[in-house]
Amino acid sequence: MIKPPAILNDSNRRWQAAVKADGSLSHEGEQASIHNTGARVQGHDACNGWTFWHFECTQTGQLQPIDALRKIIREQMTKVGA
């Protein structure tokens, strides 16, 4: 749903990372998972990348957590499996 090289931000637009073709993120030359990249930019040991990283909604221009997209996919999978 998010195509490379889309840019993700934290909710306050302090940090940015580029989405790579394999689903990982690139930030300042380092590539890692959404969770590891989120932790690294904040100086933390761990991070829930699904809620930390946000995309800009093309319809509203507002930031939405990437977890919102994951919820849509899960709902679609539930309908297919039903």
Buried (B, 14 or more C-beta within 10 A) or exposed (E): EEEEEEEBBBEEEEBBBBBBEEEBBBBEEEBBBBBBBBBBBBEEEEBEBBBBBBBBEEEEEEBEBBBBBEEEEEEEEEEEEE
